[in-house]
Structures are given as C-alpha cells and as structure tokens.
Amino acid sequence: MQNRGALVAALACTIILWASAFTVIESAMKHFGDAGQMALLRFGTGSLALGLYAAYKRIKLPKLRDVPLFFVAGLLGVSIYHVLLNYGQKTVDAGAASLLINSAPVFTALLAYFFLKEKITTRHWVGIIVSFVGIALIVIGQSKGLRISWQALLIVTSAICYAGYITLQKKKLAGYSALEFTCFAVWAGTLLLLVFSPGLFQTLARVPMKPIAEVVYLGVFPGALAYLTFAYATKHMPASRVMAFLYLVPPLAMLMAYSYRGERPSLLSIVGGALAIGGVIIVNWARATKGRS
C-alpha cells in the first residue's frame, strides 16, 4: 500500500508540475525577453538540484564513448527544446503550447520509422494524420486569424526535438538508468546553453524578483523534481500507462492558465487540441497492441 501511495504521489507531482510549467514560462518570458538566457537560468538551477541528488545517490559516470551522445541528447532535449519553447510562448498561450508539446509521441513514431526502420501500422498512420490535423488547427488558431503562427511552429519544432531526445534515450543510451540519463543530458544541455551567458547578470539586475523566482521554480520543480518523480513512476509502472496519465497535462495546463492569467483558449485550439491528443492516444494504443501481439 505504501508503494502504491508513493506511485500515486509521484504521478500527481509529475502531472501538476509539468502542467504548471507552461503558464510560468509564459509569465516569466514577458519580463526576460531573451529565451536563451531564461533557459540557462532555469537549467543552471535545475542542474544544481540534480547534482545534489546525484551526489546523494552516487550515480556512476558515463562511458567516455557515450559522452558525445549525451551532448546530442542535451542539445535536443534541453538546449534547442527549451529555447524554442520559451521563444514560442512569447505569443502562444500556455494551453496551446502544452497541447503542441504533448504531440511529441507522434513525432517519436515518425523518427523511429525513418531512422530506426521501425514498422508503422495502419493504426499508427491514422493517429499521426489525426494528430497533424489537430496541430495545424492549433497553429492557425494561435495566429488570431486564418494564417500560420510561426511562434507556434517553433513550439512544434521543439516537440520534434524532444521526440529526438526520447528516441536517442531508448535506442542509443538504454543502458543507463532514468536518473543517470536525465542528469547527464541536462548537464550537457546546460553547458551548451552557456553561449547565452553574456549579459545574463545585467538581465537579472533589471528583471523584477517575481519572474526570477518563477524561472528558479521552473528549474527546481518542473525541471529537476518532476524528472525524478517521472523516473520513479516509469520504474514502477509500464511506460504506456504512465504516458496515459500524462494526457492530463494539457487540460490541467489550460485550467492553470485560466486561473493564473485569465486565459481562455480559442474554439479552434480546443478542437485542434482534442484531435492532437486523440491522435497521440491512437499512436500509443497501436504501439501497446503491437507489443502484446
């Protein structure tokens, strides 16, 4: 019963913290302006928090031959992913951003098809097409008219980068635990973000304390803590079931955005979001069915 309670707590913590991230990013970006500097501050604090926990757990060092792969993972899953997400959320609301990011499993399936030669079934293709239609509606809906929002396209690109990060973790670095992979990838990605360090202290001097606290929150809680609770959940529950619970992130993110910033999603974003997440469910269902056959 104690393990069950810990698992429920880990899942709830992961969902709530990741859902909160989109609203907090949008709020902080209004003051920071520089997406790269904000990502560096976030993952600088997140790396420190992970470092303290990693020292406590005494994790092993990565093999020398895998270090370049961790830098690729960090580039995709931390550096590019979060810089593009931050920049996109200058204009894209939190609810729509969460929907676009949570389409990543669809792109993971496509990357596995093109680069790892994994088979895609008819059900996969149906889910991919449905999800892409939903993504298109969200992208158009964020432009406040019948045209494409390029900021929303940046967030779609960040979802593709995250899909590459997941693919690399599963196929090339599977010999590492979830904690080890997360630490090494986040640390590598943070080192790459140092290119945005010039001017960071001047930015911190002019930015109010509230957005700085928001970015520190992003690094410690949706960053380090949520990654650890997610790792705990995937260790004690099948990954497909954990991913099913993550479908709660977008609607919760929309609710938080409404409560925190008074945001109301457009009808086009709601319809597109339902299609995008519906397509992800179909893709994951097809994978689960394939795994049992």
Backbone hydrogen bonds, N-H to C=O, Kabsch-Sander energy under -0.5 kcal/mol:
donor,donor_aa,acceptor,acceptor_aa,energy
5,G,1,M,-2.5
6,A,2,Q,-2.3
7,L,3,N,-2.3
8,V,4,R,-2.5
9,A,5,G,-2.3
10,A,6,A,-2.3
11,L,7,L,-2.5
12,A,8,V,-2.7
13,C,9,A,-2.5
14,T,10,A,-2.3
15,I,11,L,-2.6
16,I,12,A,-2.5
17,L,13,C,-2.4
18,W,14,T,-2.5
19,A,15,I,-2.2
20,S,16,I,-2.0
21,A,17,L,-1.2
22,F,18,W,-0.6
22,F,19,A,-0.6
23,T,19,A,-0.6
24,V,20,S,-2.1
25,I,21,A,-2.8
26,E,22,F,-2.0
27,S,23,T,-2.1
28,A,24,V,-2.8
29,M,25,I,-2.6
30,K,26,E,-0.8
30,K,27,S,-0.7
31,H,28,A,-1.6
32,F,28,A,-2.3
33,G,29,M,-1.2
34,D,32,F,-1.6
35,A,33,G,-0.8
38,M,34,D,-1.9
39,A,35,A,-1.9
40,L,36,G,-2.3
41,L,37,Q,-2.4
42,R,38,M,-2.4
43,F,39,A,-2.6
44,G,40,L,-2.1
45,T,41,L,-1.9
46,G,42,R,-2.2
47,S,43,F,-2.4
48,L,44,G,-1.6
49,A,45,T,-2.1
50,L,46,G,-2.6
51,G,47,S,-2.4
52,L,48,L,-2.0
53,Y,49,A,-1.8
54,A,50,L,-3.0
55,A,51,G,-2.3
56,Y,52,L,-1.7
57,K,53,Y,-2.3
58,R,54,A,-1.3
59,I,54,A,-1.4
66,D,63,K,-1.6
67,V,63,K,-0.7
67,V,64,L,-1.1
70,F,66,D,-2.0
71,F,67,V,-1.8
72,V,68,P,-1.9
73,A,69,L,-2.6
74,G,70,F,-2.7
75,L,71,F,-2.4
76,L,72,V,-2.4
77,G,73,A,-3.3
78,V,74,G,-1.6
79,S,74,G,-2.5
80,I,75,L,-3.0
81,Y,75,L,-0.5
81,Y,76,L,-0.9
82,H,78,V,-2.0
83,V,79,S,-2.0
84,L,80,I,-2.6
85,L,81,Y,-2.1
86,N,82,H,-2.6
87,Y,83,V,-2.5
88,G,84,L,-2.9
89,Q,85,L,-2.0
90,K,87,Y,-1.5
91,T,88,G,-1.5
92,V,88,G,-2.2
97,A,93,D,-2.3
98,S,94,A,-2.3
99,L,95,G,-1.7
100,L,96,A,-2.4
101,I,97,A,-2.6
102,N,98,S,-1.9
103,S,100,L,-1.3
104,A,101,I,-1.6
106,V,103,S,-1.5
107,F,103,S,-1.0
108,T,104,A,-2.3
109,A,105,P,-1.9
110,L,106,V,-1.7
111,L,107,F,-2.7
112,A,108,T,-2.3
113,Y,109,A,-1.6
114,F,110,L,-2.5
115,F,111,L,-2.7
116,L,111,L,-0.7
116,L,112,A,-0.8
118,E,112,A,-2.5
121,T,119,K,-0.5
125,W,121,T,-2.1
126,V,122,T,-2.3
127,G,123,R,-2.5
128,I,124,H,-2.7
129,I,125,W,-2.6
130,V,126,V,-2.6
131,S,127,G,-2.5
132,F,128,I,-2.4
133,V,129,I,-2.2
134,G,130,V,-2.0
135,I,131,S,-2.7
136,A,132,F,-2.5
137,L,133,V,-2.0
138,I,134,G,-2.1
139,V,135,I,-2.7
140,I,136,A,-2.3
141,G,137,L,-2.8
142,Q,138,I,-1.9
143,S,140,I,-1.5
144,K,141,G,-1.0
145,G,140,I,-0.8
147,R,145,G,-1.9
149,S,139,V,-0.9
150,W,148,I,-0.7
153,L,149,S,-1.6
154,L,150,W,-1.6
155,I,151,Q,-1.4
156,V,152,A,-2.0
157,T,153,L,-2.4
158,S,154,L,-1.9
159,A,155,I,-1.9
160,I,156,V,-1.8
161,C,157,T,-2.2
162,Y,158,S,-2.2
163,A,159,A,-1.9
164,G,160,I,-1.9
165,Y,161,C,-2.0
166,I,162,Y,-2.3
167,T,163,A,-2.4
168,L,164,G,-2.3
169,Q,165,Y,-2.0
170,K,166,I,-2.3
171,K,167,T,-2.3
172,K,168,L,-2.0
173,L,168,L,-1.4
176,Y,173,L,-1.4
181,F,177,S,-2.9
182,T,178,A,-2.3
183,C,179,L,-2.6
184,F,180,E,-2.6
185,A,181,F,-2.5
186,V,182,T,-2.5
187,W,183,C,-2.7
188,A,184,F,-2.2
189,G,185,A,-2.7
190,T,186,V,-2.4
191,L,187,W,-2.1
192,L,188,A,-1.9
193,L,189,G,-1.4
194,L,191,L,-1.2
195,V,192,L,-1.2
196,F,193,L,-2.3
197,S,194,L,-2.0
200,L,197,S,-2.5
203,T,199,G,-2.1
204,L,200,L,-2.6
205,A,201,F,-1.5
206,R,202,Q,-1.1
206,R,203,T,-0.6
207,V,203,T,-1.9
212,I,208,P,-1.2
213,A,209,M,-2.7
214,E,210,K,-2.1
215,V,211,P,-2.0
216,V,212,I,-2.3
217,Y,213,A,-2.4
218,L,214,E,-2.1
219,G,215,V,-2.0
220,V,216,V,-2.4
221,F,217,Y,-2.8
223,G,218,L,-1.3
224,A,219,G,-2.4
225,L,220,V,-2.5
226,A,221,F,-2.7
227,Y,223,G,-1.7
228,L,224,A,-1.8
229,T,225,L,-2.5
230,F,226,A,-2.3
231,A,227,Y,-2.1
232,Y,228,L,-2.2
233,A,229,T,-2.3
234,T,230,F,-2.5
235,K,231,A,-1.3
236,H,232,Y,-1.3
237,M,233,A,-0.9
241,R,238,P,-0.7
242,V,238,P,-1.9
243,M,239,A,-2.7
244,A,240,S,-1.5
245,F,241,R,-1.5
246,L,242,V,-1.3
247,Y,244,A,-1.2
248,L,245,F,-1.8
249,V,246,L,-1.7
252,L,248,L,-1.8
253,A,249,V,-2.7
254,M,250,P,-2.4
255,L,251,P,-2.0
256,M,252,L,-2.5
257,A,253,A,-2.4
258,Y,254,M,-2.0
259,S,255,L,-2.2
260,Y,256,M,-3.1
261,R,257,A,-2.2
262,G,258,Y,-1.0
263,E,257,A,-1.6
270,I,266,S,-2.1
271,V,267,L,-2.6
272,G,268,L,-2.7
273,G,269,S,-2.6
274,A,270,I,-2.2
275,L,271,V,-2.0
276,A,272,G,-2.9
277,I,273,G,-2.6
278,G,274,A,-2.0
279,G,275,L,-2.6
280,V,276,A,-1.7
281,I,277,I,-2.4
282,I,278,G,-2.1
283,V,279,G,-2.3
284,N,280,V,-2.8
285,W,281,I,-2.5
286,A,282,I,-2.4
287,R,283,V,-2.0
288,A,284,N,-2.4
289,T,285,W,-2.5
290,K,286,A,-2.2
291,G,287,R,-2.4
292,R,288,A,-1.4
293,S,289,T,-1.1
